[in-house]
Every structure is written in structure tokens, then in C-alpha cells.
Amino acid sequence: MIKVIIIDDHPIVLEGLKNLLSDREGVALAGCFDTGKAGLEALNYLEPNVILLDINLPDISGTDICRQIRKRDKDVRIIALSVHNERPVIKNMLQSGANGYVLKNSVGDEIITAIHTTLQGNNYLCRKTQEIMSVVREGDLLEIPQITRREKEILALVSQGLTTPQIAEKLFISAHTVESHRKNLIEKFDVTSMTAVIKLAMQYKLI
């Protein structure tokens, strides 16, 4: 019997997944959780084979949950469920330990296929996700840059319209240090201005 848990805070999605799994022989729904914290705690006593994971939860990001799970369990299969169809988001989840990525508007059979495919040791991308990953459009990020806590603070303050001297004063650092962080961010995002950095950071929910 394949033991599945769902970590998702959308009632309609949860109801649809429950109905989908209840009709499948050999699959048992062991629990549903609407926060990352509750889902992580459940791993201690439910020991699922598969986790269906919404990547946008109210308390912990999908990538952080994947990393935390992988520190504790290398074998459980994690299938990301998302409305996000951006290449960097998909790649970031897979790099964080997800075994599959299924868009929430996919047909139910794709989720069942994902469960069986990942349990066989293979990664699974739904049809639409495969199409997205096979095409790189001009201006797209190839992957989401890893930014430091300080860089994230500066991103947020720049997005609020603060100048370099104002940020320096607020964070108790020198203007030169702020400028160095801004330069690093522009390089990491491979763009030519902080305006472009902010646009991408907001698009990919980094701020």
C-alpha cells in the first residue's frame, strides 16, 4: 500500500486530491496538513511513501520544506504541486529535493502517474512542465539566484524606494557596503539595473 500525505492549504485542491486518491487501489491517504510545520511534524509518526506538496504555504516555502525533509529522509518521494509555471521556480524545487513537479491545472491522472513514476526512482514532470523546461525564453532567469539575508533586506528597502544613504543609515552599515550589495545583486540576477532586479525578485517572490 502506497501511503500518501498532502501538505496544501487550499480547501478546493485538498478536496479534489482526496477524491482522486480515494478511488485508487493500492493508494492510502494518510493525512492532510495545511501548514509546512504540521506536515513536517507528521513525518515523524506517519512515515509516508509520497508527499504531495504545495510550494506556497503560509508558513514555510516549498523549497525550505524539501530541504528539511531531505535532511531527515532520503527515500520519501516529494511531488511539488503548484500554479507557478516559471522555469526557475520549477528548477529550484527540483534542486531542493523534489522528485516531481505537477501544475495544479493538470489532469488527475498526471498526479497518479507522478506517484508511481517517482516511486520507481524516476523524476516526473507533468506534460506542461516538460514544455516549460525545454524552452528558454529571452530574459528568463535560468535559475533563482541564492541571495543572502542582508541582500534580501536591501532588496526589500530598495523596493520601498529608499536611497543608498537611507539604507545605510537604517541598517547601520556604510553606503559603500550598500553599493557593493547592490552590485552583487545586479550580477546575480544577470541584469543591468536594480529596477530589473526588483522586478524579478517580486516575480519570483523573493521579496
Wavefront OBJ file of the C-alpha trace (Angstrom):
o trace
v 0.000 0.000 0.000
v 1.344 3.428 -1.004
v 0.962 5.839 1.900
v 0.435 9.450 0.796
v 0.199 12.700 2.747
v -0.868 16.075 1.382
v 0.556 19.403 2.533
v -1.639 22.106 0.982
v -3.684 24.982 2.403
v -6.249 25.290 -0.409
v -9.550 23.562 0.575
v -10.722 23.059 -3.020
v -7.395 21.479 -4.039
v -7.445 19.271 -0.939
v -10.951 18.059 -1.688
v -10.022 17.256 -5.267
v -6.911 15.325 -4.213
v -8.854 13.384 -1.582
v -11.422 12.336 -4.176
v -8.681 11.436 -6.652
v -6.758 9.237 -4.202
v -9.812 7.583 -2.652
v -10.646 5.937 -5.983
v -7.200 4.413 -6.469
v -6.461 0.857 -5.470
v -3.205 0.437 -3.586
v -3.057 4.099 -2.514
v -3.945 5.270 1.003
v -4.280 8.891 2.079
v -2.616 9.007 5.498
v -3.194 12.673 6.306
v -3.756 16.244 5.120
v -1.971 19.280 6.554
v -2.407 22.975 5.805
v 0.955 24.250 7.068
v 4.532 23.223 6.462
v 5.165 22.891 10.205
v 2.274 20.460 10.679
v 3.355 18.449 7.637
v 6.934 18.169 8.854
v 5.810 17.050 12.307
v 3.572 14.396 10.720
v 6.568 12.774 9.051
v 7.734 11.616 12.481
v 4.753 9.325 13.006
v 3.088 8.731 9.620
v 6.190 7.697 7.628
v 4.625 8.285 4.180
v 5.965 6.967 0.887
v 4.862 10.054 -1.034
v 4.288 13.714 -0.134
v 2.100 15.905 -2.345
v 3.455 19.358 -1.510
v 2.026 22.772 -2.309
v 5.039 25.049 -2.789
v 3.280 28.186 -1.493
v 2.302 27.566 2.120
v 1.516 30.251 4.712
v 4.472 29.493 6.983
v 7.362 27.761 5.148
v 8.352 27.869 1.479
v 8.243 24.700 -0.581
v 11.995 24.767 -1.149
v 12.691 25.026 2.583
v 10.321 22.139 3.314
v 12.063 20.000 0.678
v 15.460 20.709 2.180
v 14.259 19.922 5.700
v 12.657 16.661 4.574
v 15.783 15.609 2.695
v 17.929 16.095 5.791
v 15.749 13.536 7.555
v 14.584 11.188 4.815
v 16.321 10.497 1.506
v 13.744 7.982 0.303
v 10.324 9.617 0.618
v 9.084 10.879 -2.739
v 8.167 14.572 -2.881
v 5.857 15.784 -5.646
v 5.506 19.552 -5.865
v 2.041 20.878 -6.699
v 1.938 24.456 -7.915
v 0.303 27.132 -10.019
v 3.774 28.503 -10.806
v 4.889 27.701 -14.338
v 8.159 29.655 -14.289
v 11.281 27.706 -15.211
v 13.426 28.988 -12.286
v 10.754 28.059 -9.741
v 10.492 24.530 -11.122
v 14.263 24.122 -11.229
v 14.623 25.461 -7.693
v 12.159 22.898 -6.333
v 13.908 20.025 -8.109
v 17.294 21.192 -6.861
v 15.887 21.381 -3.314
v 14.921 17.717 -3.357
v 11.545 17.378 -5.083
v 11.144 14.269 -7.253
v 8.298 15.625 -9.325
v 6.532 18.828 -10.355
v 2.875 18.909 -11.353
v 0.920 22.050 -12.190
v -2.373 22.294 -10.335
v -4.348 22.616 -13.553
v -3.055 19.225 -14.737
v -5.463 16.313 -15.079
v -5.731 13.983 -12.101
v -4.136 11.078 -13.918
v -0.870 13.022 -14.108
v -0.692 13.094 -10.298
v -1.254 9.335 -10.137
v 1.393 8.819 -12.811
v 3.739 11.075 -10.835
v 3.252 8.962 -7.703
v 4.077 5.690 -9.455
v 6.917 7.144 -11.550
v 8.704 8.686 -8.573
v 8.307 5.515 -6.513
v 10.136 3.684 -9.304
v 13.100 6.000 -8.732
v 12.492 8.407 -11.608
v 11.667 12.099 -11.592
v 8.335 13.192 -13.060
v 7.322 16.445 -14.714
v 3.780 16.916 -15.962
v 3.370 17.491 -19.691
v 3.123 21.290 -19.412
v 6.136 21.466 -17.083
v 8.191 19.451 -19.561
v 7.327 22.002 -22.251
v 8.371 24.884 -19.988
v 11.685 23.273 -19.084
v 12.514 22.556 -22.729
v 12.304 26.202 -23.796
v 14.428 29.086 -22.523
v 12.915 32.452 -23.417
v 14.998 35.599 -23.720
v 15.063 37.470 -20.412
v 14.171 34.427 -18.327
v 16.255 33.516 -15.317
v 17.853 30.110 -15.761
v 17.576 29.577 -12.019
v 16.627 31.593 -8.952
v 19.754 33.219 -7.517
v 20.747 32.353 -3.954
v 20.699 35.622 -2.032
v 21.911 36.305 1.484
v 19.793 37.599 4.350
v 21.452 41.028 4.034
v 20.858 41.138 0.283
v 17.214 40.297 0.887
v 16.957 43.170 3.379
v 18.484 45.573 0.859
v 16.176 44.297 -1.900
v 13.156 44.994 0.275
v 14.343 48.503 1.166
v 15.188 49.391 -2.439
v 11.727 48.194 -3.479
v 10.292 50.626 -0.912
v 12.104 53.492 -2.644
v 14.911 54.065 -0.141
v 18.183 55.512 -1.396
v 21.638 54.109 -0.693
v 22.325 56.632 2.150
v 18.912 55.888 3.700
v 19.505 52.127 3.557
v 22.973 52.553 5.050
v 21.555 54.562 7.941
v 18.701 52.129 8.534
v 20.939 49.019 8.527
v 23.879 50.707 10.341
v 26.306 49.939 7.525
v 28.319 52.157 5.194
v 26.999 53.481 1.895
v 29.923 51.702 0.224
v 28.713 48.366 1.655
v 25.185 49.023 0.383
v 26.545 49.788 -3.080
v 28.588 46.566 -3.018
v 25.448 44.552 -2.199
v 23.516 46.304 -4.977
v 26.304 45.492 -7.450
v 26.324 41.835 -6.327
v 22.553 41.593 -6.759
v 22.728 43.003 -10.289
v 25.396 40.427 -11.149
v 23.499 37.536 -9.541
v 20.329 38.356 -11.488
v 22.337 38.991 -14.662
v 20.604 42.313 -15.383
v 21.773 45.924 -15.754
v 19.824 47.768 -13.051
v 18.285 47.411 -9.601
v 14.907 48.125 -11.175
v 15.241 44.880 -13.148
v 16.436 43.061 -10.025
v 13.373 44.216 -8.071
v 11.040 43.197 -10.891
v 12.473 39.666 -10.998
v 12.670 39.384 -7.209
v 8.970 40.249 -6.930
v 8.070 37.925 -9.799
v 9.732 35.000 -8.055
v 8.517 36.025 -4.582
v 11.965 36.715 -3.138
v 10.555 39.853 -1.539
l 1 2 3 4 5 6 7 8 9 10 11 12 13 14 15 16 17 18 19 20 21 22 23 24 25 26 27 28 29 30 31 32 33 34 35 36 37 38 39 40 41 42 43 44 45 46 47 48 49 50 51 52 53 54 55 56 57 58 59 60 61 62 63 64 65 66 67 68 69 70 71 72 73 74 75 76 77 78 79 80 81 82 83 84 85 86 87 88 89 90 91 92 93 94 95 96 97 98 99 100 101 102 103 104 105 106 107 108 109 110 111 112 113 114 115 116 117 118 119 120 121 122 123 124 125 126 127 128 129 130 131 132 133 134 135 136 137 138 139 140 141 142 143 144 145 146 147 148 149 150 151 152 153 154 155 156 157 158 159 160 161 162 163 164 165 166 167 168 169 170 171 172 173 174 175 176 177 178 179 180 181 182 183 184 185 186 187 188 189 190 191 192 193 194 195 196 197 198 199 200 201 202 203 204 205 206 207
